[in-house]
Amino acid sequence: MGRYFASRAVQTIVTLALMSLVVFLLIGLMPGDPIDLMIAGDPNMKAADAARLRAAYGLDKPLIDRYLAWAGEALQGNFGYSRSFGQPVFNILWPRLLNTLLLAGTAFVLSVAIALPLGIWAASHPRSRTDYLINLFCFAGISTPPFWLALLLITLFAVSLGWLPAGGMANLRPDTPWTAALADQLRHLVLPVATLTLVQIGAYTRFMRGAMIEALRQDYVRTARAKGAPERTVLWRHAFANALAPVLTVLALSFGGLFSGAVITETMFSWPGMGKAIYQAVLDNDYNLALVGLLVATAATIAGNLLADLGYAWVDPRVSLAEDLA
């Protein structure tokens, strides 16, 4: 097991290094730079002043030299400052990462808790009326654009009925009772969480249904039924454990996506999360903020794949992580 984790650690370091180089070069090749934005904001700035600023920020050097300088500082724990906010990038990303985890994490948990039982029920009653209704619901969720669903929910529950806020986060005074703060935070969470949950449920349910149908066709399931095992035991103890392995891959990749944020949903509901921060940083040519945000998302995806591998070994005794290195 120790060799396995050591190997994954080396792979993670190499992947993050290559990803940082690729992202840095792509951002650097974008037209314009922060100094161009300063010139646009101050037409009276002289060319000599702009040249001095580019030299001060190192923007007059080749891209590879700028990357090596950034990588050297990053290895010392200095990931630079955000040009847009004038603060260290982690001071900007940390609260937004927590906001994204609160939003997307809640939606992820709800989606999994609803989708897995739905997929199992549909697989255990194939071609029934319930199965057709679940499939119709899944295809509707997969086909619905998130921005359209967000607009629909805002129009219905925020504009027409006035039950819920249209967006933003709870911004209460420090002396507000915690019960009132929690209630207001939950009210702001309802619509964006509902949007993400409805969009994700369809895909998760379809994957779970397909995996369960395949598992229910296996010989060990027929043997369990022939021995007189209750249908509930057959579904959850025999079929579900084996059907869960391929679904873990989808869930693990979705887990990694939590840290990059749901750009469309966060934008529609003015939720200050990672996705919106990265998107705005790219538009503003905020190199450091965009680069570090994308690296955090990459690291989260790698962590999700690691959790999937550990999940395989947990649900399937035949999988041995030590043998993968042999």
C-alpha positions in Angstrom: 0.0 0.0 0.0 2.9 2.4 0.8 4.4 1.8 -2.7 1.0 2.5 -4.2 0.6 5.9 -2.5 4.2 6.8 -3.3 3.6 6.1 -6.9 0.4 8.1 -7.0 2.2 11.0 -5.2 4.9 11.1 -8.0 2.2 10.9 -10.7 0.4 13.8 -9.0 3.5 16.0 -8.8 4.4 15.3 -12.5 0.8 16.0 -13.6 0.5 19.3 -11.7 3.9 20.4 -13.1 2.8 19.7 -16.6 -0.6 21.2 -16.1 0.9 24.4 -14.6 3.2 24.7 -17.7 0.4 24.2 -20.2 -2.0 26.6 -18.4 0.7 29.2 -18.0 1.5 29.1 -21.6 -2.1 29.2 -22.8 -2.9 32.2 -20.5 0.3 33.9 -21.6 -0.7 33.5 -25.3 -4.0 35.3 -24.8 -4.1 38.7 -26.5 -3.3 41.6 -24.2 -1.8 41.6 -20.7 -2.5 43.5 -17.4 -0.6 46.5 -18.6 -2.8 46.8 -21.7 -5.8 46.9 -19.3 -4.1 49.7 -17.4 -3.5 51.6 -20.6 -7.2 51.2 -21.5 -8.2 52.5 -18.1 -5.8 55.5 -18.4 -5.3 56.8 -21.9 -2.8 59.4 -20.7 -0.3 56.7 -19.7 2.8 57.1 -21.8 4.6 54.3 -23.7 7.7 54.7 -21.5 5.6 54.2 -18.3 4.0 51.1 -19.8 7.4 49.7 -20.7 8.7 50.3 -17.2 5.6 48.5 -15.7 6.1 45.5 -18.0 9.8 45.3 -16.9 8.8 45.6 -13.3 6.2 42.8 -13.6 8.5 40.7 -15.8 6.1 40.8 -18.7 8.8 41.8 -21.2 10.5 38.4 -20.7 9.8 35.3 -22.8 7.0 33.1 -21.6 9.2 30.2 -20.6 11.4 32.5 -18.4 8.3 33.9 -16.8 7.1 30.4 -16.1 10.3 29.3 -14.5 10.3 32.4 -12.3 6.8 31.6 -11.2 7.5 28.0 -10.6 10.6 28.9 -8.5 8.4 31.1 -6.3 5.6 28.5 -6.1 8.0 25.9 -4.8 8.7 28.2 -1.9 5.0 28.6 -1.2 4.6 32.0 -2.9 1.9 31.7 -5.6 1.8 35.4 -6.3 -0.8 38.1 -5.9 -4.1 38.6 -7.7 -3.9 41.7 -9.9 -7.7 42.2 -9.7 -7.9 42.1 -5.9 -4.4 43.1 -4.8 -4.1 40.2 -2.4 -2.4 36.8 -2.3 -4.2 34.4 -4.5 -5.0 31.9 -1.7 -6.6 34.7 0.3 -9.0 35.1 -2.7 -9.5 31.4 -3.5 -9.9 30.0 0.0 -13.3 31.5 0.8 -14.6 30.9 -2.7 -13.5 27.3 -2.5 -15.5 26.9 0.7 -18.5 28.5 -1.0 -18.2 26.1 -3.9 -17.9 23.1 -1.6 -21.0 24.3 0.3 -23.0 24.7 -2.9 -21.8 21.9 -5.1 -21.1 19.5 -2.2 -24.6 19.8 -1.0 -26.0 19.2 -4.5 -23.6 16.2 -5.0 -24.7 14.5 -1.8 -28.4 15.1 -2.6 -28.0 13.9 -6.2 -26.2 10.6 -5.1 -28.7 10.0 -2.3 -31.6 10.3 -4.7 -30.1 8.9 -7.9 -28.7 5.6 -6.6 -32.0 4.3 -5.1 -33.9 5.5 -8.2 -31.5 3.6 -10.5 -31.8 0.5 -8.4 -35.6 0.7 -8.4 -35.7 1.2 -12.1 -33.3 -1.7 -12.7 -35.3 -4.1 -10.5 -38.5 -3.2 -12.4 -37.4 -3.0 -16.0 -40.0 -1.9 -18.6 -42.5 -1.1 -16.0 -44.5 2.2 -15.8 -42.2 3.4 -13.0 -39.1 2.6 -15.1 -40.4 4.6 -18.0 -41.2 7.6 -15.8 -37.8 7.5 -14.2 -36.1 7.3 -17.6 -38.2 10.2 -18.8 -37.2 12.2 -15.8 -33.5 11.4 -16.4 -33.6 12.3 -20.0 -35.3 15.6 -19.2 -32.6 16.4 -16.5 -29.7 15.5 -18.9 -31.2 17.5 -21.7 -32.1 20.6 -19.7 -29.5 23.5 -20.0 -28.5 24.6 -16.5 -29.0 28.3 -17.3 -32.5 27.7 -18.6 -33.4 25.7 -15.5 -31.9 28.4 -13.3 -33.9 31.1 -15.0 -37.1 29.1 -14.7 -36.6 28.6 -11.0 -35.7 32.2 -10.4 -38.8 33.4 -12.3 -41.1 31.0 -10.5 -39.9 31.0 -6.9 -38.1 34.4 -6.6 -40.1 36.7 -9.0 -43.6 35.3 -9.2 -44.0 33.7 -5.8 -41.4 35.7 -3.9 -40.6 32.8 -1.6 -36.8 32.7 -2.1 -34.0 35.1 -3.0 -32.9 35.3 -6.6 -29.2 35.0 -5.8 -26.3 35.9 -3.7 -25.3 34.7 -0.3 -26.5 35.6 3.2 -24.8 38.8 4.3 -25.8 39.3 7.9 -24.5 41.4 10.8 -22.1 39.8 13.3 -24.8 40.1 16.1 -27.3 38.1 14.1 -28.5 35.0 16.0 -27.0 31.8 14.5 -30.5 30.3 13.9 -31.5 33.3 11.8 -28.1 33.2 10.0 -28.5 29.5 9.2 -32.1 30.0 8.0 -31.1 32.8 5.7 -28.2 30.8 4.3 -30.4 27.9 3.6 -32.9 30.1 1.8 -30.1 31.4 -0.5 -28.9 27.8 -1.1 -32.3 26.3 -2.2 -32.4 27.5 -5.8 -28.8 26.9 -6.8 -28.7 23.6 -5.1 -31.9 22.6 -6.7 -30.5 23.5 -10.1 -27.3 21.5 -9.7 -29.2 18.6 -8.2 -31.8 18.3 -11.0 -29.1 18.5 -13.6 -26.9 15.8 -12.0 -29.6 13.3 -10.9 -30.4 12.2 -14.5 -26.8 11.1 -15.4 -26.2 9.3 -12.0 -29.5 7.5 -12.2 -28.9 6.2 -15.7 -25.4 5.0 -14.8 -26.7 3.2 -11.7 -29.6 1.7 -13.7 -27.3 0.3 -16.4 -24.8 -1.1 -13.9 -27.6 -2.7 -11.8 -29.2 -4.3 -14.9 -25.9 -5.8 -15.9 -25.3 -7.1 -12.3 -28.8 -8.6 -12.0 -28.0 -10.8 -15.1 -25.1 -12.5 -13.5 -25.0 -16.1 -12.3 -24.4 -15.2 -8.6 -27.7 -13.3 -8.5 -29.6 -16.2 -10.0 -27.9 -18.5 -7.5 -28.9 -16.2 -4.6 -32.5 -16.2 -5.7 -32.5 -20.0 -6.2 -31.3 -20.4 -2.6 -34.4 -18.4 -1.4 -32.6 -15.1 -0.5 -35.0 -12.2 -0.1 -35.2 -9.8 -3.0 -34.0 -7.0 -0.8 -30.9 -9.0 0.1 -30.3 -9.9 -3.5 -30.4 -6.2 -4.6 -28.4 -4.6 -1.9 -26.0 -7.2 -0.7 -25.2 -9.1 -4.0 -26.0 -6.9 -7.0 -25.5 -3.4 -5.6 -21.9 -4.0 -4.3 -20.8 -5.2 -7.7 -22.7 -2.6 -9.7 -21.3 0.2 -7.6 -17.7 -0.2 -8.9 -18.2 1.4 -12.4 -20.5 4.1 -11.0 -17.7 5.1 -8.6 -15.7 6.4 -11.6 -18.4 8.8 -12.6 -18.9 9.9 -9.0 -15.1 10.4 -8.5 -14.8 12.6 -11.6 -17.8 14.6 -10.4 -16.2 15.0 -7.0 -13.1 16.6 -8.7 -15.4 18.9 -10.6 -16.8 20.3 -7.3 -13.6 22.3 -6.8 -13.6 23.9 -10.2 -17.1 25.1 -9.5 -20.3 25.2 -11.6 -19.6 28.3 -13.7 -23.1 28.7 -15.2 -25.0 28.1 -11.9 -22.6 30.3 -9.9 -23.0 33.1 -12.5 -26.8 32.8 -12.7 -27.2 33.0 -8.9 -24.3 35.4 -8.3 -22.7 32.8 -6.0 -19.1 33.7 -5.2 -17.5 30.4 -5.9 -14.4 28.9 -7.6 -15.9 28.6 -11.1 -17.0 32.2 -11.3 -13.6 33.3 -9.8 -11.6 31.4 -12.4 -13.8 32.6 -15.3 -13.5 36.2 -14.2 -9.8 35.9 -13.7 -9.3 34.6 -17.3 -11.4 37.5 -18.6 -9.4 40.0 -16.6 -6.0 38.5 -17.5 -5.4 37.9 -13.8 -2.7 35.3 -14.5 -1.9 34.1 -11.0 -5.5 33.8 -9.8 -6.6 31.8 -12.9 -3.5 29.6 -12.9 -3.7 28.6 -9.2 -7.5 28.1 -9.4 -7.1 25.7 -12.3 -4.3 23.9 -10.5 -6.6 23.4 -7.5 -9.3 22.0 -9.8 -6.7 19.6 -11.3 -5.5 18.5 -7.9 -9.1 17.8 -6.9 -9.7 15.7 -10.0 -6.6 13.7 -9.2 -7.8 13.2 -5.6 -11.2 12.1 -7.0 -9.5 9.4 -9.1 -7.5 8.3 -6.1 -10.8 8.0 -4.1 -12.3 5.9 -6.9 -9.3 3.5 -6.8 -9.7 3.2 -3.0 -13.5 2.7 -3.5 -12.8 -0.2 -6.0 -10.7 -2.0 -3.4 -13.4 -1.4 -0.8 -16.4 -2.6 -2.7 -14.6 -5.5 -4.6 -12.3 -7.8 -2.7 -10.8 -9.0 -5.9 -9.2 -5.6 -6.5 -5.8 -5.2 -4.9 -4.0 -1.9 -5.1 -0.6 -3.7 -4.4 -1.0 -5.8 -7.5 -1.5 -2.8 -9.7 2.2 -2.0 -9.2 3.4 -5.5 -10.0 
